[in-house]
Amino acid sequence: MLTPAKSSTKQAATAVVKTAARDSVPVSAKRPRTAKAKATTSSGPSLRFYHSKALRDKTNTVLSALATRPIQSNDGETVADLVTELVEAGMDYYFLKALKEAHVGFVAEQSARLGISGAVKLISSVSRKFITRMDQAQLRVVATHIRSLALT
């Protein structure tokens, strides 16, 4: 149990930390993004990754079905599953492929694989929570974004 003196000291220290954190954020980070900034990002440089033909076929099938048929109760789950597979493929391509090519060794590669696996699980869990709650119009926006990332 905190005494009044310790409690006020703790509150003062917390206030100092919060103020320091707020003041350390650059002014540019505090500004809201404008429509102009959003427009330039889609035409700017990009990094994309290669994935299997089977995943490409699945992506096209899921996105086409979403665009052409009426809403179904499992559409969110289907899109969330697809996003998870794309995240796994992207993480493998961007990180693990480079380690394999660099011949960093089995232990380093397995350590990286474990870390990336944890990141994929976290990203997939968070994205699934949002995607499964989306309505048809929102799912179509996600589908359009995924299509925009795909090279034709």
C-alpha positions in Angstrom: 0.0 0.0 0.0 1.3 3.4 -1.0 1.6 6.2 1.5 0.4 9.7 0.5 4.0 10.9 0.0 4.9 7.9 -2.2 1.7 8.2 -4.2 2.3 11.9 -5.0 5.9 11.1 -6.0 4.7 8.4 -8.3 2.1 10.6 -9.9 4.7 13.4 -10.4 7.1 10.9 -12.0 4.4 9.6 -14.3 3.5 13.1 -15.4 7.1 13.9 -16.2 7.4 10.7 -18.3 4.2 11.4 -20.2 5.3 15.0 -20.9 8.7 13.9 -22.0 7.2 11.3 -24.3 4.7 13.8 -25.8 7.4 16.4 -26.3 9.8 13.9 -27.9 7.4 13.3 -30.9 8.5 15.3 -33.9 6.1 18.1 -34.9 5.8 16.5 -38.4 4.5 13.2 -36.7 1.7 15.2 -35.0 0.3 16.6 -38.2 -2.6 14.7 -39.8 -1.9 13.1 -43.2 -3.4 15.0 -46.1 -5.2 13.7 -49.1 -2.2 14.8 -51.2 0.2 12.7 -49.1 -2.0 9.7 -49.6 -2.3 10.2 -53.3 1.5 10.3 -53.8 2.2 7.1 -52.0 0.3 4.9 -54.5 2.4 6.3 -57.4 5.7 6.2 -55.5 8.3 3.5 -55.3 7.2 0.2 -54.0 8.5 -3.2 -52.8 6.6 -6.3 -53.7 7.2 -9.9 -53.3 6.9 -13.1 -55.3 4.7 -15.9 -54.0 3.6 -19.3 -55.2 1.2 -19.7 -58.2 -1.1 -21.6 -55.9 -1.3 -18.6 -53.5 -1.8 -16.3 -56.5 -4.7 -18.5 -57.8 -6.3 -18.6 -54.3 -6.0 -14.8 -54.0 -7.7 -14.3 -57.4 -10.4 -16.8 -56.5 -11.2 -15.2 -53.1 -11.1 -11.6 -54.5 -13.2 -12.4 -57.5 -15.8 -14.3 -55.5 -16.0 -11.4 -53.1 -16.6 -8.9 -55.9 -19.2 -10.9 -57.9 -21.5 -12.7 -55.4 -23.8 -11.5 -52.6 -22.4 -11.3 -49.1 -21.9 -14.5 -47.2 -21.4 -14.9 -43.5 -17.9 -16.4 -43.8 -16.5 -13.7 -46.2 -14.5 -12.0 -43.4 -13.0 -15.3 -42.3 -12.0 -16.1 -45.9 -10.4 -12.8 -46.4 -8.6 -13.0 -43.0 -7.2 -16.4 -43.9 -6.0 -15.0 -47.3 -4.3 -12.1 -45.6 -2.6 -14.4 -43.1 -1.2 -16.5 -46.0 0.0 -13.4 -47.8 1.7 -12.1 -44.7 3.4 -15.4 -44.2 4.6 -15.5 -47.8 5.8 -11.8 -47.6 7.7 -12.3 -44.4 9.3 -15.4 -45.8 10.3 -13.6 -49.0 11.6 -10.4 -47.4 13.4 -11.8 -44.5 14.0 -15.6 -44.5 15.0 -15.8 -48.2 17.7 -13.3 -47.7 19.1 -15.2 -44.7 19.1 -18.4 -46.7 21.0 -16.8 -49.5 23.5 -15.2 -47.1 24.2 -18.6 -45.5 24.0 -17.3 -42.0 23.8 -20.7 -40.5 21.1 -23.0 -39.2 20.9 -21.6 -35.7 20.6 -18.0 -36.9 18.1 -19.0 -39.6 16.0 -20.9 -37.1 16.1 -18.0 -34.6 14.9 -15.6 -37.3 12.2 -18.1 -38.3 11.0 -18.3 -34.7 10.9 -14.5 -34.4 9.1 -14.0 -37.7 6.6 -16.7 -36.8 5.7 -14.8 -33.7 5.4 -11.6 -35.7 3.1 -13.3 -38.2 0.9 -14.7 -35.5 0.6 -11.2 -33.9 -0.2 -9.5 -37.2 -2.6 -12.2 -38.2 -4.4 -12.1 -34.9 -4.9 -8.3 -35.0 -5.8 -8.2 -38.7 -8.3 -11.0 -38.2 -10.1 -9.2 -35.5 -10.7 -6.2 -37.8 -11.4 -8.1 -41.0 -13.9 -10.5 -39.6 -16.0 -7.5 -38.3 -16.1 -5.8 -41.7 -19.2 -5.4 -43.8 -19.2 -6.2 -47.5 -18.3 -2.7 -48.7 -15.3 -2.7 -46.3 -14.2 -6.1 -47.4 -14.3 -4.9 -51.0 -12.0 -2.0 -50.1 -9.5 -4.5 -48.6 -9.9 -6.7 -51.7 -9.2 -3.7 -54.0 -6.1 -2.8 -52.0 -4.8 -6.4 -52.2 -5.4 -6.3 -56.0 -3.5 -3.1 -56.2 -0.5 -4.7 -54.6 -0.5 -7.6 -57.1 1.5 -7.4 -60.2 -0.4 -8.3 -63.3 
